[in-house]
Amino acid sequence: VAVDRGAELFHELRDSEVHSCSSCHGENGEGMDIKAIARYPVFNANLGGLVTLQERVNYCWEINLDRFPLTPGSSELIALETYVRHLAKGETVNVQTDGDMAPLLASGEALYNTRFGQLDMSCRHCHVQHQGQMLRGQRLSQGQANGFPEYRLGRGRITSLQQRLTECFVSFRAEPFEEGSAEFDLLELYIMSRANGLEIETPAVRF
């Protein structure tokens, strides 16, 4: 459903517009570079540094289509992100880890290993130290992100990676960062880099 909704938005003309996303990127997104999609998040000096795929989609929406930007984490923006990443399904995740990205990656890893909340937990506790064990009736995963945005059976909806981070923070009783914040962008970078070498599965289905 999210892919279909994203496709609708990809082709949508609003009011007196004569251009849509498909005007630049092809009727079925064939103008998209799937290898470039697989590299997100990326470092883009012209856009101010670290850019997630959702932020890049929103930039095009605002600048190239001259529309009001979509709210980070909104259903429309997640649907568009899902559609675009789905175009690269089967492509290997290939996030840059050297050059300008290296210090950002280190910052993301530091956040990944930082304890938060009343339960004093970090991402690492579940997805590295205790992955494969059971918690609340679920087997802890390695926390790979190659399927995001993904459909979560427990929530009954498509979920972006940063929405999932928000859920994790709430689960260990911590105040989550805002979606689209520098902190969540850095976490997304590090988590996506851990998926390097895996195939994109968007939209995956997970509990």
SVG drawing of the C-alpha trace seen along z (x, -y; Angstrom):
<svg xmlns="http://www.w3.org/2000/svg" viewBox="-6 -27 45 43">
<polyline fill="none" stroke="black" stroke-width="0.4" points="0.0,0.0 2.8,-2.4 4.5,-1.7 1.3,-2.4 0.7,-5.6 4.2,-6.7 3.7,-6.0 0.6,-8.2 2.5,-11.1 5.4,-10.5 3.0,-11.2 0.7,-13.7 0.1,-17.2 -1.2,-19.8 -3.4,-22.7 -2.0,-24.2 1.3,-22.3 2.8,-20.9 5.6,-18.9 5.7,-16.0 8.5,-13.8 8.0,-11.5 8.6,-14.4 12.3,-14.3 12.7,-10.7 10.6,-8.8 7.1,-7.4 8.2,-4.4 11.2,-5.9 13.5,-4.5 15.5,-7.7 16.5,-7.0 20.0,-5.8 19.4,-2.7 23.0,-2.5 22.8,-6.1 19.6,-5.2 21.6,-2.4 24.3,-4.8 21.9,-6.9 22.5,-8.5 25.1,-10.5 27.4,-13.5 26.4,-16.4 28.3,-19.6 25.8,-21.7 23.0,-20.6 24.9,-21.2 26.4,-17.8 24.7,-14.6 21.5,-13.9 19.1,-11.0 17.0,-9.7 13.9,-11.1 15.5,-14.5 16.7,-14.3 13.1,-13.5 11.8,-16.4 14.4,-18.7 13.2,-17.9 9.6,-18.2 10.2,-21.7 12.9,-23.1 12.3,-21.4 8.5,-21.2 8.1,-24.5 5.9,-23.0 5.7,-23.4 8.0,-20.9 6.5,-17.8 6.8,-17.2 9.6,-14.7 8.0,-11.4 4.6,-12.3 2.7,-9.6 3.2,-11.3 6.9,-11.6 7.3,-8.0 5.3,-6.8 7.5,-8.7 10.7,-7.4 9.3,-3.8 8.5,-4.1 12.0,-5.5 13.9,-2.9 11.6,-0.2 12.9,-1.1 16.3,0.2 15.0,3.4 17.7,6.1 20.5,3.6 23.3,3.9 23.4,1.3 26.6,-0.7 26.8,-3.6 30.1,-5.5 32.2,-5.0 35.4,-7.0 36.3,-10.6 33.9,-13.2 31.6,-10.5 34.1,-9.0 33.7,-11.6 29.9,-11.5 29.9,-7.8 32.0,-7.9 29.4,-10.3 26.6,-8.0 28.4,-5.0 28.9,-6.9 25.2,-7.6 24.5,-3.9 26.6,-3.0 25.3,-5.7 23.0,-4.7 19.6,-6.5 16.5,-6.7 15.4,-5.2 16.4,-1.7 20.0,-3.0 20.1,-1.1 21.8,-1.7 21.1,-0.3 24.1,1.9 22.7,3.7 19.9,5.2 21.3,5.5 24.9,6.5 25.4,7.9 22.0,9.7 21.0,10.2 19.3,13.6 18.0,13.7 14.3,13.3 12.8,10.1 9.0,9.6 8.2,12.6 10.4,11.3 13.8,12.5 16.2,9.5 17.5,8.9 20.9,7.5 19.0,4.3 19.7,4.3 18.1,1.5 18.1,2.8 14.3,3.3 13.3,-0.2 10.8,-1.7 9.1,1.5 5.7,2.8 5.6,3.5 2.9,6.1 2.9,4.9 2.0,1.4 -0.1,2.2 1.6,-0.4 4.6,-1.3 7.4,-2.6 10.5,-4.6 13.8,-3.9 13.6,-7.1 10.1,-6.2 11.4,-2.8 14.2,-4.6 11.5,-6.7 9.7,-3.5 13.0,-2.1 13.7,-5.2 10.2,-5.2 10.6,-1.5 13.6,-2.2 11.9,-5.3 14.0,-7.9 13.0,-11.2 13.5,-10.5 15.2,-13.0 13.0,-14.7 12.7,-13.0 15.0,-14.7 17.2,-15.9 21.0,-15.8 21.1,-13.0 18.7,-10.7 20.3,-11.4 23.6,-10.3 22.1,-7.2 20.4,-6.4 23.8,-6.8 25.5,-4.4 22.7,-1.8 22.5,-1.9 26.2,-1.4 25.9,1.8 23.7,3.1 26.4,2.6 26.6,5.7 22.9,6.6 20.3,6.3 17.6,3.7 14.3,5.3 12.0,2.3 9.3,2.6 10.2,5.5 7.7,7.1 8.7,7.3 7.0,7.8"/>
</svg>
